[in-house]
């Protein structure tokens, strides 16, 4: 944890430890644990059932040592998938009640297919948790509403099958209030770019109310922080949770709109819905999902958010295995240019960018920022 340490508030230090430990701290929770892989799961529904949703695709693995599944994983598979699969095969999630994979998320679908086949072929050792693929559609038609309702019913059946109670709108509404409190707390956070990223991602491994409480305490203990000077930055592209990358970006201005999948698109607004029907409506209309229909709605929503945040310069960064966001770059760049917003394509990078990539990124951002001054 390069940027977090001495001199920080107790709540911030707790958030830092949770962020660093990722799903490794799940064993300390006193509720059943349901793993989540990907954005787009109705986490309030899972939490209302009495479990804690914990994201499973942020773990670490010794890159030097071969994993149990390396021999069958294709080289083009995302690093987060490879790490998850090797940890899955090694028993890291055997204590989980189940794992939900979100079809909307390309790495999640790949992870589900590999994990399911690994279990089906009898290669798994120990008591691997039951697996579930959530496949919702993002459009506003009657057939889609009917299809999505079936998907949610199947999810509720899955949760009941692993020993959790079926819930109604009353239980969902209570959990939605925790989600609303968390949303307000996230909106009120301030500090460095890397701290803001850490604050948000730590919540993927905590009960919602605990996350909200820690965020509130961190802000109470540290007080408001000036966003700093420089150009107003936006981030788009592949999932990113590198502290060093955020430190590099933050040198050139405040990050006011973080739209990569590990940024502010999580948690989704459907988490604050107090009825299942409203939750389904909001989930189906999530325009930050690449599978939204019509497809151009995703790019339109990204531009809307960047403009609303008054971004001056947008940074695009891509994973080596990206096969999703890159298609949007030419048109996105053109639309931002039409609105007077700069766009810098920082190119492909490793899951944890190395010194060379960070140095090159810094030079590109500095050049673009200077051109706007």
C-alpha positions as CSV (number, residue, x, y, z in Angstrom):
1,X,0.0,0.0,0.0
2,X,2.3,2.7,-1.3
3,X,0.0,5.7,-0.7
4,X,-1.8,4.6,2.5
5,X,-0.2,4.5,5.9
6,X,1.0,6.5,8.8
7,X,-0.9,9.7,9.6
8,X,-4.2,8.5,8.3
9,X,-7.5,8.2,10.2
10,X,-8.5,4.9,11.8
11,X,-11.4,4.5,9.3
12,X,-9.1,5.2,6.3
13,X,-6.6,2.6,7.6
14,X,-9.4,0.0,7.9
15,X,-10.5,0.8,4.3
16,X,-6.9,0.5,3.2
17,X,-6.6,-3.0,4.8
18,X,-9.9,-4.1,3.3
19,X,-8.8,-2.9,-0.1
20,X,-5.4,-4.7,0.2
21,X,-7.0,-7.9,1.4
22,X,-9.8,-8.0,-1.1
23,X,-12.0,-11.1,-0.7
24,X,-9.4,-12.5,1.8
25,X,-11.2,-10.8,4.6
26,X,-14.5,-12.6,3.9
27,X,-13.8,-15.4,6.4
28,X,-14.1,-12.8,9.2
29,X,-17.6,-11.9,8.3
30,X,-20.4,-13.4,10.4
31,X,-22.8,-13.9,7.5
32,X,-22.9,-16.4,4.6
33,X,-20.7,-15.1,1.7
34,X,-21.9,-15.0,-1.9
35,X,-19.2,-14.2,-4.3
36,X,-19.8,-11.8,-7.1
37,X,-17.8,-11.7,-10.4
38,X,-18.6,-8.6,-12.6
39,X,-20.7,-5.5,-12.4
40,X,-24.5,-5.7,-12.8
41,X,-25.5,-8.1,-10.0
42,X,-28.5,-7.1,-7.7
43,X,-26.3,-7.0,-4.6
44,X,-29.1,-5.5,-2.4
45,X,-31.2,-8.5,-3.2
46,X,-28.4,-10.9,-2.1
47,X,-27.7,-8.8,1.0
48,X,-31.5,-8.7,1.9
49,X,-31.4,-12.5,1.8
50,X,-28.9,-12.4,4.7
51,X,-25.6,-12.9,2.9
52,X,-22.8,-10.5,2.2
53,X,-21.9,-10.0,-1.5
54,X,-18.1,-10.1,-1.9
55,X,-16.4,-9.5,-5.2
56,X,-14.0,-12.3,-6.1
57,X,-12.0,-10.9,-9.1
58,X,-9.6,-8.6,-7.2
59,X,-7.4,-11.2,-5.6
60,X,-3.7,-11.6,-6.0
61,X,-1.6,-14.6,-7.0
62,X,2.1,-15.3,-7.2
63,X,2.7,-14.7,-10.8
64,X,6.0,-16.7,-10.8
65,X,4.4,-19.9,-9.6
66,X,2.2,-21.9,-12.1
67,X,-1.4,-22.3,-11.0
68,X,-3.5,-25.4,-10.9
69,X,-5.5,-24.3,-14.0
70,X,-2.7,-22.5,-16.0
71,X,-2.3,-25.5,-18.3
72,X,-5.9,-25.1,-19.7
73,X,-6.3,-21.3,-19.7
74,X,-5.8,-19.7,-23.1
75,X,-3.1,-16.9,-23.2
76,X,-5.7,-14.3,-24.3
77,X,-7.8,-14.6,-21.1
78,X,-7.9,-11.6,-18.8
79,X,-5.4,-11.6,-15.9
80,X,-8.3,-11.2,-13.4
81,X,-9.9,-14.4,-14.8
82,X,-6.7,-16.4,-14.7
83,X,-6.0,-15.3,-11.1
84,X,-9.6,-16.1,-10.1
85,X,-9.6,-19.5,-11.7
86,X,-6.3,-20.6,-10.1
87,X,-7.5,-19.4,-6.7
88,X,-10.9,-21.2,-7.4
89,X,-9.0,-24.4,-8.2
90,X,-6.8,-24.0,-5.1
91,X,-9.8,-23.8,-2.8
92,X,-9.8,-20.1,-2.0
93,X,-13.6,-19.9,-2.2
94,X,-14.6,-23.3,-0.7
95,X,-16.1,-21.5,2.3
96,X,-18.4,-19.3,0.1
97,X,-22.1,-20.2,0.0
98,X,-22.1,-19.6,-3.8
99,X,-20.7,-17.4,-6.6
100,X,-22.8,-15.3,-9.0
101,X,-21.3,-14.4,-12.3
102,X,-22.7,-11.6,-14.4
103,X,-23.2,-12.4,-18.0
104,X,-22.9,-8.7,-19.0
105,X,-19.2,-8.7,-17.9
106,X,-17.0,-10.4,-20.5
107,X,-14.4,-11.6,-18.0
108,X,-17.1,-12.9,-15.7
109,X,-18.6,-15.1,-18.5
110,X,-15.2,-16.5,-19.3
111,X,-14.5,-17.3,-15.7
112,X,-17.9,-19.0,-15.3
113,X,-17.4,-21.2,-18.3
114,X,-14.0,-22.3,-17.2
115,X,-15.0,-22.9,-13.6
116,X,-18.1,-24.8,-14.5
117,X,-16.2,-27.1,-16.9
118,X,-13.5,-27.6,-14.3
119,X,-16.1,-28.8,-11.8
120,X,-18.0,-30.8,-14.4
121,X,-14.9,-32.8,-15.4
122,X,-14.2,-33.7,-11.8
123,X,-11.0,-31.7,-11.6
124,X,-12.1,-29.8,-8.5
125,X,-10.7,-30.7,-5.1
126,X,-12.8,-30.0,-2.0
127,X,-16.2,-28.5,-1.7
128,X,-16.4,-25.9,-4.4
129,X,-19.3,-23.5,-4.0
130,X,-22.3,-23.7,-6.3
131,X,-22.1,-21.4,-9.4
132,X,-24.8,-19.2,-11.0
133,X,-24.8,-17.2,-14.2
134,X,-27.0,-14.1,-14.1
135,X,-28.1,-13.2,-17.7
136,X,-30.2,-10.0,-17.8
137,X,-31.0,-8.1,-20.9
138,X,-30.7,-4.3,-21.2
139,X,-33.7,-2.9,-23.2
140,X,-37.1,-1.4,-22.5
141,X,-39.6,-3.9,-24.0
142,X,-42.2,-6.2,-22.6
143,X,-40.4,-9.4,-23.7
144,X,-37.2,-8.2,-22.0
145,X,-39.1,-7.4,-18.8
146,X,-40.5,-10.9,-18.8
147,X,-37.1,-12.5,-19.5
148,X,-35.4,-10.5,-16.8
149,X,-38.1,-11.4,-14.3
150,X,-37.4,-15.0,-14.9
151,X,-33.7,-14.4,-14.4
152,X,-34.3,-12.8,-11.0
153,X,-36.6,-15.6,-10.0
154,X,-33.8,-18.1,-10.9
155,X,-31.4,-16.1,-8.9
156,X,-33.8,-16.2,-5.9
157,X,-34.2,-19.9,-6.4
158,X,-30.4,-20.2,-6.4
159,X,-30.1,-18.3,-3.2
160,X,-32.8,-20.4,-1.6
161,X,-31.0,-23.5,-2.8
162,X,-27.8,-22.5,-0.9
163,X,-29.8,-22.0,2.3
164,X,-30.8,-18.3,2.2
165,X,-34.4,-17.2,2.8
166,X,-36.6,-15.9,-0.1
167,X,-37.2,-12.2,0.5
168,X,-39.9,-9.7,-0.4
169,X,-40.0,-6.0,-1.1
170,X,-39.9,-5.2,2.6
171,X,-36.5,-6.8,3.2
172,X,-35.3,-5.3,-0.1
173,X,-36.4,-1.8,0.9
174,X,-34.5,-2.1,4.2
175,X,-31.3,-3.0,2.4
176,X,-31.9,-0.3,-0.2
177,X,-31.7,2.3,2.5
178,X,-28.2,1.0,3.4
179,X,-27.3,1.3,-0.3
180,X,-28.6,4.9,-0.4
181,X,-26.5,5.8,2.6
182,X,-23.5,4.3,0.9
183,X,-24.2,6.2,-2.3
184,X,-24.3,9.5,-0.3
185,X,-21.1,8.7,1.5
186,X,-19.3,7.9,-1.7
187,X,-20.5,11.1,-3.3
188,X,-19.1,13.0,-0.3
189,X,-15.6,11.5,-0.2
190,X,-12.6,13.6,-1.0
191,X,-8.9,13.2,-1.1
192,X,-6.2,12.0,-3.5
193,X,-7.0,10.1,-6.6
194,X,-5.7,6.8,-5.3
195,X,-7.5,7.2,-2.0
196,X,-10.8,7.8,-3.8
197,X,-10.3,4.7,-5.8
198,X,-9.4,2.7,-2.7
199,X,-12.4,4.0,-0.8
200,X,-14.8,2.8,-3.5
201,X,-13.3,-0.6,-4.2
202,X,-13.0,-1.5,-0.5
203,X,-16.8,-1.6,-0.5
204,X,-16.8,-4.6,-2.8
205,X,-15.7,-6.7,0.1
206,X,-17.8,-5.2,2.9
207,X,-21.5,-5.2,4.0
208,X,-23.1,-2.0,2.6
209,X,-23.8,-0.4,6.0
210,X,-20.3,-1.1,7.2
211,X,-18.9,0.5,4.0
212,X,-21.1,3.6,4.5
213,X,-20.1,3.9,8.1
214,X,-16.4,3.7,7.4
215,X,-16.7,6.3,4.6
216,X,-18.5,8.7,6.9
217,X,-16.0,8.2,9.7
218,X,-13.1,8.7,7.3
219,X,-14.5,12.0,6.1
220,X,-15.4,13.1,9.7
221,X,-11.8,12.3,10.9
222,X,-9.9,13.9,8.0
223,X,-12.3,16.7,7.0
224,X,-12.9,17.9,3.4
225,X,-9.9,18.0,1.1
226,X,-9.3,20.4,-1.7
227,X,-9.5,18.6,-5.0
228,X,-6.4,20.4,-6.1
229,X,-5.4,22.3,-9.3
230,X,-4.8,21.1,-12.8
231,X,-7.1,19.9,-15.6
232,X,-10.3,18.1,-14.7
233,X,-9.7,14.5,-15.6
234,X,-12.0,11.7,-16.7
235,X,-11.1,8.0,-17.0
236,X,-12.5,5.5,-19.5
237,X,-11.5,2.1,-20.8
238,X,-10.7,-1.3,-19.2
239,X,-11.1,-2.2,-15.5
240,X,-8.3,-0.6,-13.5
241,X,-7.4,-0.7,-9.8
242,X,-3.7,0.3,-9.8
243,X,-2.8,2.8,-7.0
244,X,0.3,3.7,-8.9
245,X,-1.7,4.6,-12.1
246,X,-4.1,6.8,-10.1
247,X,-1.1,8.5,-8.4
248,X,0.3,9.2,-11.9
249,X,-3.0,10.5,-13.2
250,X,-3.6,12.6,-10.1
251,X,-0.4,14.6,-10.6
252,X,-2.1,16.5,-13.5
253,X,-5.4,17.3,-11.9
254,X,-8.4,16.0,-10.0
255,X,-10.2,12.9,-11.4
256,X,-13.8,14.1,-11.5
257,X,-15.4,11.3,-13.6
258,X,-14.1,7.7,-13.4
259,X,-16.1,5.6,-15.8
260,X,-13.9,2.5,-16.2
261,X,-15.7,-0.6,-14.8
262,X,-14.0,-0.5,-11.4
263,X,-14.8,3.3,-11.1
264,X,-18.0,5.1,-10.2
265,X,-20.3,3.0,-12.4
266,X,-20.3,0.7,-9.4
267,X,-22.6,0.5,-7.4
268,X,-25.4,0.9,-9.9
269,X,-28.5,2.9,-9.2
270,X,-30.7,-0.2,-9.1
271,X,-29.1,-1.0,-5.7
272,X,-31.3,1.8,-4.1
273,X,-34.5,0.4,-5.5
274,X,-37.0,-0.6,-2.8
275,X,-39.0,-3.1,-4.9
276,X,-37.9,-5.9,-7.2
277,X,-39.9,-4.4,-10.1
278,X,-38.1,-1.0,-9.8
279,X,-34.8,-2.8,-9.4
280,X,-35.4,-4.7,-12.6
281,X,-36.4,-1.6,-14.5
282,X,-33.2,0.3,-13.5
283,X,-31.0,-2.7,-14.1
284,X,-32.5,-3.2,-17.6
285,X,-31.9,0.5,-18.3
286,X,-28.3,0.6,-17.2
287,X,-26.6,2.5,-20.0
288,X,-23.2,2.0,-18.6
289,X,-23.5,-1.6,-19.6
290,X,-22.0,-2.4,-23.0
291,X,-24.9,-4.7,-23.8
292,X,-27.5,-1.9,-23.6
293,X,-29.8,-1.7,-26.6
294,X,-29.4,0.2,-28.9
295,X,-25.6,-0.2,-28.6
296,X,-24.9,3.5,-29.2
297,X,-26.7,4.3,-25.9
298,X,-23.6,3.2,-24.0
299,X,-21.3,5.7,-25.7
300,X,-24.0,8.5,-25.4
301,X,-24.2,7.8,-21.7
302,X,-20.4,8.0,-21.2
303,X,-20.3,11.3,-23.1
304,X,-23.2,12.7,-21.0
305,X,-21.4,11.8,-17.8
306,X,-18.1,13.3,-18.9
307,X,-19.8,16.5,-20.0
308,X,-21.8,16.8,-16.8
309,X,-18.6,16.4,-14.7
310,X,-17.1,19.2,-16.7
311,X,-14.1,17.1,-17.7
312,X,-11.4,18.9,-19.6
313,X,-9.3,15.9,-20.5
314,X,-10.3,12.2,-20.8
315,X,-7.7,9.5,-20.3
316,X,-8.3,6.2,-22.0
317,X,-6.4,3.1,-21.0
318,X,-6.8,-0.5,-22.2
319,X,-6.0,-3.9,-20.8
320,X,-3.8,-6.1,-23.1
321,X,-6.8,-8.4,-23.5
322,X,-9.4,-5.7,-24.2
323,X,-12.1,-6.8,-26.7
324,X,-14.9,-4.5,-25.5
325,X,-14.1,-0.8,-25.1
326,X,-11.6,-0.4,-28.0
327,X,-14.4,-0.4,-30.6
328,X,-15.8,2.8,-29.1
329,X,-12.6,4.9,-29.1
330,X,-12.7,6.6,-32.5
331,X,-16.3,7.8,-32.2
332,X,-15.9,8.7,-28.5
333,X,-12.9,10.7,-29.2
334,X,-14.7,12.6,-32.0
335,X,-17.7,13.3,-29.9
336,X,-15.6,14.7,-27.0
337,X,-13.6,16.8,-29.4
338,X,-16.9,18.3,-30.7
339,X,-17.6,19.4,-27.2
340,X,-14.1,20.8,-26.6
341,X,-13.0,18.0,-24.3
342,X,-9.5,16.6,-24.9
343,X,-8.9,12.8,-25.3
344,X,-5.6,10.9,-24.7
345,X,-5.3,7.3,-25.6
346,X,-2.7,5.9,-23.2
347,X,-2.7,2.6,-25.0
348,X,-2.5,-1.0,-23.7
349,X,-1.1,-1.8,-20.2
350,X,-0.7,-4.7,-17.9
351,X,-3.2,-5.3,-15.1
352,X,-0.7,-3.5,-12.8
353,X,1.1,-1.0,-15.1
354,X,4.9,-1.0,-15.0
355,X,7.3,1.9,-14.7
356,X,7.7,2.3,-18.4
357,X,4.0,2.5,-19.1
358,X,3.4,5.0,-16.2
359,X,6.3,7.2,-17.4
360,X,4.9,7.2,-20.9
361,X,1.4,7.9,-19.7
362,X,2.7,10.8,-17.6
363,X,4.4,12.4,-20.6
364,X,1.3,12.0,-22.8
365,X,-1.0,13.5,-20.1
366,X,1.4,16.4,-19.5
367,X,1.6,17.2,-23.2
368,X,-2.2,17.2,-23.6
369,X,-2.7,19.2,-20.4
370,X,-0.1,21.8,-21.6
371,X,-1.8,22.1,-24.9
372,X,-5.1,23.1,-23.2
373,X,-3.5,25.7,-21.0
